[in-house]
């Protein structure tokens, strides 16, 4: 995937993950950063359970990235104390 695809996937996953965890976004840049990290974490989690990770810019990859971003954002809130 290209860098622009990762940013788009990260932005959408970070925004949706923020809405799921705390009902508001974290900010544009933090949503992108947490979403991209979440996509990586989601790929690792899904690979651990035998499924494929991020496969491109499609619906399955979005679900993987959202699951990973929810995990990352929840961990971020635990560390940041919010």
N, CA, C and O atoms as CSV, one atom per row, in Angstrom:
chain,resi,resn,atom,element,x,y,z
A,1,UNK,N,N,0.841,-1.182,0.000
A,1,UNK,CA,C,0.000,0.000,0.000
A,1,UNK,C,C,0.881,1.238,0.000
A,1,UNK,O,O,1.983,1.228,0.548
A,2,UNK,N,N,0.396,2.284,-0.607
A,2,UNK,CA,C,1.155,3.520,-0.638
A,2,UNK,C,C,0.967,4.292,0.666
A,2,UNK,O,O,0.091,3.973,1.470
A,3,UNK,N,N,1.787,5.291,0.857
A,3,UNK,CA,C,1.726,6.102,2.067
A,3,UNK,C,C,0.377,6.820,2.155
A,3,UNK,O,O,-0.194,6.943,3.239
A,4,UNK,N,N,-0.125,7.289,1.022
A,4,UNK,CA,C,-1.413,7.985,1.025
A,4,UNK,C,C,-2.539,7.033,1.437
A,4,UNK,O,O,-3.457,7.439,2.150
A,5,UNK,N,N,-2.480,5.789,1.002
A,5,UNK,CA,C,-3.483,4.799,1.409
A,5,UNK,C,C,-3.426,4.538,2.907
A,5,UNK,O,O,-4.465,4.416,3.556
A,6,UNK,N,N,-2.212,4.451,3.464
A,6,UNK,CA,C,-2.069,4.252,4.904
A,6,UNK,C,C,-2.629,5.435,5.679
A,6,UNK,O,O,-3.259,5.250,6.721
A,7,UNK,N,N,-2.406,6.649,5.183
A,7,UNK,CA,C,-2.923,7.838,5.863
A,7,UNK,C,C,-4.451,7.856,5.802
A,7,UNK,O,O,-5.103,8.154,6.803
A,8,UNK,N,N,-5.023,7.545,4.652
A,8,UNK,CA,C,-6.483,7.515,4.523
A,8,UNK,C,C,-7.074,6.435,5.421
A,8,UNK,O,O,-8.034,6.686,6.150
A,9,UNK,N,N,-6.504,5.241,5.370
A,9,UNK,CA,C,-6.970,4.151,6.222
A,9,UNK,C,C,-6.804,4.506,7.695
A,9,UNK,O,O,-7.692,4.234,8.503
A,10,UNK,N,N,-5.687,5.105,8.044
A,10,UNK,CA,C,-5.440,5.493,9.434
A,10,UNK,C,C,-6.379,6.579,9.912
A,10,UNK,O,O,-6.844,6.539,11.051
A,11,UNK,N,N,-6.664,7.543,9.066
A,11,UNK,CA,C,-7.584,8.622,9.440
A,11,UNK,C,C,-8.982,8.079,9.702
A,11,UNK,O,O,-9.601,8.409,10.714
A,12,UNK,N,N,-9.474,7.256,8.802
A,12,UNK,CA,C,-10.819,6.707,8.970
A,12,UNK,C,C,-10.874,5.782,10.178
A,12,UNK,O,O,-11.799,5.872,10.986
A,13,UNK,N,N,-9.896,4.898,10.309
A,13,UNK,CA,C,-9.889,3.961,11.433
A,13,UNK,C,C,-9.710,4.694,12.760
A,13,UNK,O,O,-10.360,4.351,13.747
A,14,UNK,N,N,-8.847,5.686,12.794
A,14,UNK,CA,C,-8.643,6.457,14.020
A,14,UNK,C,C,-9.872,7.237,14.416
A,14,UNK,O,O,-10.206,7.310,15.599
A,15,UNK,N,N,-10.560,7.827,13.436
A,15,UNK,CA,C,-11.775,8.585,13.721
A,15,UNK,C,C,-12.878,7.666,14.246
A,15,UNK,O,O,-13.511,7.965,15.259
A,16,UNK,N,N,-13.103,6.551,13.556
A,16,UNK,CA,C,-14.143,5.612,13.985
A,16,UNK,C,C,-13.786,4.999,15.341
A,16,UNK,O,O,-14.650,4.849,16.204
A,17,UNK,N,N,-12.514,4.648,15.526
A,17,UNK,CA,C,-12.084,4.101,16.813
A,17,UNK,C,C,-12.267,5.091,17.954
A,17,UNK,O,O,-12.656,4.701,19.054
A,18,UNK,N,N,-11.992,6.364,17.705
A,18,UNK,CA,C,-12.200,7.395,18.725
A,18,UNK,C,C,-13.669,7.542,19.066
A,18,UNK,O,O,-14.022,7.729,20.231
A,19,UNK,N,N,-14.526,7.460,18.064
A,19,UNK,CA,C,-15.965,7.544,18.304
A,19,UNK,C,C,-16.467,6.343,19.102
A,19,UNK,O,O,-17.371,6.483,19.925
A,20,UNK,N,N,-15.895,5.177,18.869
A,20,UNK,CA,C,-16.305,3.981,19.598
A,20,UNK,C,C,-15.837,4.054,21.047
A,20,UNK,O,O,-16.597,3.723,21.957
A,21,UNK,N,N,-14.603,4.480,21.271
A,21,UNK,CA,C,-14.032,4.466,22.620
A,21,UNK,C,C,-14.573,5.595,23.482
A,21,UNK,O,O,-14.989,5.354,24.615
A,22,UNK,N,N,-14.577,6.824,22.972
A,22,UNK,CA,C,-14.951,7.930,23.858
A,22,UNK,C,C,-15.914,8.933,23.235
A,22,UNK,O,O,-16.056,10.037,23.761
A,23,UNK,N,N,-16.571,8.598,22.154
A,23,UNK,CA,C,-17.613,9.408,21.521
A,23,UNK,C,C,-17.151,10.749,20.966
A,23,UNK,O,O,-17.996,11.575,20.620
A,24,UNK,N,N,-15.861,10.999,20.868
A,24,UNK,CA,C,-15.357,12.225,20.262
A,24,UNK,C,C,-13.998,11.917,19.640
A,24,UNK,O,O,-13.328,10.968,20.045
A,25,UNK,N,N,-13.603,12.699,18.680
A,25,UNK,CA,C,-12.305,12.513,18.049
A,25,UNK,C,C,-11.185,13.037,18.926
A,25,UNK,O,O,-11.418,13.836,19.833
A,26,UNK,N,N,-9.987,12.593,18.658
A,26,UNK,CA,C,-8.826,13.027,19.433
A,26,UNK,C,C,-8.132,14.223,18.791
A,26,UNK,O,O,-7.254,14.825,19.408
A,27,UNK,N,N,-8.501,14.569,17.591
A,27,UNK,CA,C,-7.806,15.596,16.825
A,27,UNK,C,C,-7.296,14.974,15.540
A,27,UNK,O,O,-7.041,13.771,15.483
A,28,UNK,N,N,-7.150,15.780,14.526
A,28,UNK,CA,C,-6.827,15.274,13.190
A,28,UNK,C,C,-5.534,14.464,13.171
A,28,UNK,O,O,-5.537,13.318,12.722
A,29,UNK,N,N,-4.447,15.029,13.643
A,29,UNK,CA,C,-3.148,14.339,13.575
A,29,UNK,C,C,-3.080,13.139,14.513
A,29,UNK,O,O,-2.517,12.103,14.157
A,30,UNK,N,N,-3.645,13.273,15.702
A,30,UNK,CA,C,-3.620,12.150,16.639
A,30,UNK,C,C,-4.517,11.012,16.147
A,30,UNK,O,O,-4.188,9.843,16.346
A,31,UNK,N,N,-5.653,11.338,15.505
A,31,UNK,CA,C,-6.494,10.302,14.910
A,31,UNK,C,C,-5.739,9.527,13.830
A,31,UNK,O,O,-5.830,8.302,13.760
A,32,UNK,N,N,-4.995,10.246,12.990
A,32,UNK,CA,C,-4.211,9.581,11.943
A,32,UNK,C,C,-3.135,8.694,12.566
A,32,UNK,O,O,-2.978,7.536,12.180
A,33,UNK,N,N,-2.400,9.238,13.526
A,33,UNK,CA,C,-1.305,8.476,14.142
A,33,UNK,C,C,-1.834,7.231,14.849
A,33,UNK,O,O,-1.302,6.137,14.660
A,34,UNK,N,N,-2.873,7.390,15.658
A,34,UNK,CA,C,-3.432,6.242,16.377
A,34,UNK,C,C,-4.083,5.259,15.419
A,34,UNK,O,O,-4.068,4.054,15.670
A,35,UNK,N,N,-4.657,5.751,14.324
A,35,UNK,CA,C,-5.260,4.861,13.333
A,35,UNK,C,C,-4.235,4.038,12.581
A,35,UNK,O,O,-4.450,2.848,12.350
A,36,UNK,N,N,-3.116,4.651,12.190
A,36,UNK,CA,C,-2.064,3.912,11.491
A,36,UNK,C,C,-1.426,2.887,12.430
A,36,UNK,O,O,-1.197,1.741,12.043
A,37,UNK,N,N,-1.144,3.299,13.646
A,37,UNK,CA,C,-0.609,2.341,14.631
A,37,UNK,C,C,-1.640,1.252,14.903
A,37,UNK,O,O,-1.297,0.079,15.051
A,38,UNK,N,N,-2.910,1.657,14.966
A,38,UNK,CA,C,-3.981,0.680,15.161
A,38,UNK,C,C,-4.088,-0.307,14.014
A,38,UNK,O,O,-4.380,-1.482,14.238
A,39,UNK,N,N,-3.857,0.145,12.794
A,39,UNK,CA,C,-3.880,-0.764,11.648
A,39,UNK,C,C,-2.771,-1.806,11.767
A,39,UNK,O,O,-2.975,-2.982,11.465
A,40,UNK,N,N,-1.617,-1.369,12.201
A,40,UNK,CA,C,-0.500,-2.305,12.396
A,40,UNK,C,C,-0.827,-3.292,13.513
A,40,UNK,O,O,-0.627,-4.497,13.365
A,41,UNK,N,N,-1.331,-2.771,14.632
A,41,UNK,CA,C,-1.692,-3.629,15.773
A,41,UNK,C,C,-2.828,-4.581,15.381
A,41,UNK,O,O,-2.809,-5.758,15.744
A,42,UNK,N,N,-3.813,-4.069,14.641
A,42,UNK,CA,C,-4.902,-4.927,14.179
A,42,UNK,C,C,-4.404,-6.044,13.283
A,42,UNK,O,O,-4.875,-7.177,13.378
A,43,UNK,N,N,-3.446,-5.729,12.405
A,43,UNK,CA,C,-2.858,-6.762,11.556
A,43,UNK,C,C,-2.143,-7.827,12.366
A,43,UNK,O,O,-2.219,-9.015,12.049
A,44,UNK,N,N,-1.451,-7.402,13.411
A,44,UNK,CA,C,-0.758,-8.366,14.287
A,44,UNK,C,C,-1.766,-9.226,15.037
A,44,UNK,O,O,-1.592,-10.440,15.146
A,45,UNK,N,N,-2.823,-8.597,15.556
A,45,UNK,CA,C,-3.844,-9.344,16.303
A,45,UNK,C,C,-4.530,-10.361,15.401
A,45,UNK,O,O,-4.690,-11.521,15.780
A,46,UNK,N,N,-4.937,-9.930,14.205
A,46,UNK,CA,C,-5.622,-10.851,13.293
A,46,UNK,C,C,-4.686,-11.961,12.825
A,46,UNK,O,O,-5.121,-13.101,12.669
A,47,UNK,N,N,-3.416,-11.654,12.599
A,47,UNK,CA,C,-2.448,-12.679,12.202
A,47,UNK,C,C,-2.235,-13.694,13.317
A,47,UNK,O,O,-2.039,-14.880,13.051
A,48,UNK,N,N,-2.273,-13.234,14.559
A,48,UNK,CA,C,-2.120,-14.128,15.701
A,48,UNK,C,C,-3.235,-15.167,15.740
A,48,UNK,O,O,-3.005,-16.316,16.118
A,49,UNK,N,N,-4.441,-14.763,15.349
A,49,UNK,CA,C,-5.575,-15.685,15.352
A,49,UNK,C,C,-5.745,-16.426,14.032
A,49,UNK,O,O,-6.735,-17.137,13.857
A,50,UNK,N,N,-4.810,-16.280,13.100
A,50,UNK,CA,C,-4.816,-17.054,11.876
A,50,UNK,C,C,-5.479,-16.378,10.688
A,50,UNK,O,O,-5.514,-16.957,9.602
A,51,UNK,N,N,-5.999,-15.187,10.856
A,51,UNK,CA,C,-6.607,-14.461,9.735
A,51,UNK,C,C,-5.543,-13.587,9.078
A,51,UNK,O,O,-4.471,-13.369,9.644
A,52,UNK,N,N,-5.844,-13.094,7.893
A,52,UNK,CA,C,-4.878,-12.209,7.241
A,52,UNK,C,C,-5.018,-10.804,7.802
A,52,UNK,O,O,-6.086,-10.420,8.280
A,53,UNK,N,N,-3.947,-10.047,7.744
A,53,UNK,CA,C,-3.939,-8.681,8.255
A,53,UNK,C,C,-4.456,-7.713,7.214
A,53,UNK,O,O,-5.416,-8.010,6.503
A,54,UNK,N,N,-3.828,-6.565,7.123
A,54,UNK,CA,C,-4.213,-5.541,6.160
A,54,UNK,C,C,-3.892,-6.029,4.746
A,54,UNK,O,O,-2.756,-6.406,4.458
A,55,UNK,N,N,-4.897,-6.020,3.867
A,55,UNK,CA,C,-4.702,-6.531,2.515
A,55,UNK,C,C,-4.776,-5.448,1.451
A,55,UNK,O,O,-4.574,-5.740,0.273
A,56,UNK,N,N,-5.053,-4.241,1.820
A,56,UNK,CA,C,-5.175,-3.140,0.863
A,56,UNK,C,C,-6.204,-2.148,1.382
A,56,UNK,O,O,-6.571,-2.176,2.557
A,57,UNK,N,N,-6.653,-1.293,0.522
A,57,UNK,CA,C,-7.653,-0.304,0.911
A,57,UNK,C,C,-9.034,-0.861,0.569
A,57,UNK,O,O,-9.610,-0.539,-0.470
A,58,UNK,N,N,-9.560,-1.716,1.478
A,58,UNK,CA,C,-10.862,-2.345,1.275
A,58,UNK,C,C,-11.591,-2.457,2.617
A,58,UNK,O,O,-11.057,-2.048,3.648
A,59,UNK,N,N,-12.798,-3.004,2.607
A,59,UNK,CA,C,-13.626,-3.075,3.810
A,59,UNK,C,C,-13.007,-3.976,4.877
A,59,UNK,O,O,-13.038,-3.639,6.060
A,60,UNK,N,N,-12.447,-5.115,4.475
A,60,UNK,CA,C,-11.824,-6.018,5.449
A,60,UNK,C,C,-10.662,-5.332,6.160
A,60,UNK,O,O,-10.540,-5.430,7.381
A,61,UNK,N,N,-9.822,-4.648,5.420
A,61,UNK,CA,C,-8.698,-3.943,6.027
A,61,UNK,C,C,-9.182,-2.836,6.951
A,61,UNK,O,O,-8.556,-2.564,7.975
A,62,UNK,N,N,-10.301,-2.191,6.593
A,62,UNK,CA,C,-10.859,-1.157,7.447
A,62,UNK,C,C,-11.326,-1.748,8.776
A,62,UNK,O,O,-11.111,-1.148,9.829
A,63,UNK,N,N,-11.953,-2.902,8.736
A,63,UNK,CA,C,-12.395,-3.557,9.969
A,63,UNK,C,C,-11.196,-3.935,10.826
A,63,UNK,O,O,-11.213,-3.730,12.040
A,64,UNK,N,N,-10.153,-4.488,10.205
A,64,UNK,CA,C,-8.933,-4.832,10.935
A,64,UNK,C,C,-8.328,-3.586,11.567
A,64,UNK,O,O,-7.928,-3.610,12.731
A,65,UNK,N,N,-8.261,-2.507,10.810
A,65,UNK,CA,C,-7.675,-1.270,11.319
A,65,UNK,C,C,-8.514,-0.660,12.437
A,65,UNK,O,O,-7.962,-0.125,13.398
A,66,UNK,N,N,-9.833,-0.732,12.327
A,66,UNK,CA,C,-10.699,-0.190,13.373
A,66,UNK,C,C,-10.555,-0.994,14.654
A,66,UNK,O,O,-10.486,-0.413,15.737
A,67,UNK,N,N,-10.508,-2.308,14.557
A,67,UNK,CA,C,-10.310,-3.141,15.749
A,67,UNK,C,C,-8.981,-2.802,16.407
A,67,UNK,O,O,-8.906,-2.657,17.628
A,68,UNK,N,N,-7.938,-2.677,15.606
A,68,UNK,CA,C,-6.631,-2.317,16.152
A,68,UNK,C,C,-6.611,-0.922,16.737
A,68,UNK,O,O,-5.977,-0.692,17.767
A,69,UNK,N,N,-7.298,0.019,16.094
A,69,UNK,CA,C,-7.293,1.387,16.625
A,69,UNK,C,C,-8.080,1.487,17.915
A,69,UNK,O,O,-7.725,2.282,18.785
A,70,UNK,N,N,-9.145,0.698,18.068
A,70,UNK,CA,C,-9.871,0.680,19.338
A,70,UNK,C,C,-8.956,0.191,20.454
A,70,UNK,O,O,-8.959,0.746,21.553
A,71,UNK,N,N,-8.176,-0.842,20.175
A,71,UNK,CA,C,-7.231,-1.359,21.175
A,71,UNK,C,C,-6.178,-0.305,21.504
A,71,UNK,O,O,-5.866,-0.085,22.674
A,72,UNK,N,N,-5.629,0.347,20.483
A,72,UNK,CA,C,-4.587,1.358,20.698
A,72,UNK,C,C,-5.147,2.577,21.426
A,72,UNK,O,O,-4.503,3.087,22.343
A,73,UNK,N,N,-6.327,3.053,21.041
A,73,UNK,CA,C,-6.911,4.229,21.685
A,73,UNK,C,C,-7.290,3.925,23.126
A,73,UNK,O,O,-7.116,4.773,24.001
A,74,UNK,N,N,-7.800,2.740,23.383
A,74,UNK,CA,C,-8.105,2.355,24.761
A,74,UNK,C,C,-6.823,2.333,25.602
A,74,UNK,O,O,-6.813,2.808,26.737
A,75,UNK,N,N,-5.747,1.781,25.041
A,75,UNK,CA,C,-4.465,1.795,25.748
A,75,UNK,C,C,-3.931,3.202,25.932
A,75,UNK,O,O,-3.349,3.512,26.972
A,76,UNK,N,N,-4.121,4.057,24.939
A,76,UNK,CA,C,-3.696,5.458,25.030
A,76,UNK,C,C,-4.423,6.159,26.171
A,76,UNK,O,O,-3.812,6.916,26.926
A,77,UNK,N,N,-5.715,5.911,26.300
A,77,UNK,CA,C,-6.474,6.542,27.376
A,77,UNK,C,C,-6.059,6.005,28.749
A,77,UNK,O,O,-6.078,6.743,29.734
A,78,UNK,N,N,-5.692,4.745,28.818
A,78,UNK,CA,C,-5.244,4.190,30.098
A,78,UNK,C,C,-3.910,4.804,30.501
A,78,UNK,O,O,-3.695,5.104,31.675
A,79,UNK,N,N,-3.014,4.992,29.538
A,79,UNK,CA,C,-1.692,5.572,29.841
A,79,UNK,C,C,-1.811,7.059,30.101
A,79,UNK,O,O,-1.172,7.577,31.017
A,80,UNK,N,N,-2.622,7.761,29.307
A,80,UNK,CA,C,-2.742,9.215,29.444
A,80,UNK,C,C,-3.605,9.599,30.639
A,80,UNK,O,O,-3.600,10.758,31.052
A,81,UNK,N,N,-4.343,8.651,31.199
A,81,UNK,CA,C,-5.144,8.923,32.384
A,81,UNK,C,C,-6.421,9.698,32.122
A,81,UNK,O,O,-6.835,10.518,32.942
A,82,UNK,N,N,-7.041,9.443,30.990
A,82,UNK,CA,C,-8.280,10.160,30.678
A,82,UNK,C,C,-9.471,9.351,31.050
A,82,UNK,O,O,-10.603,9.795,30.859
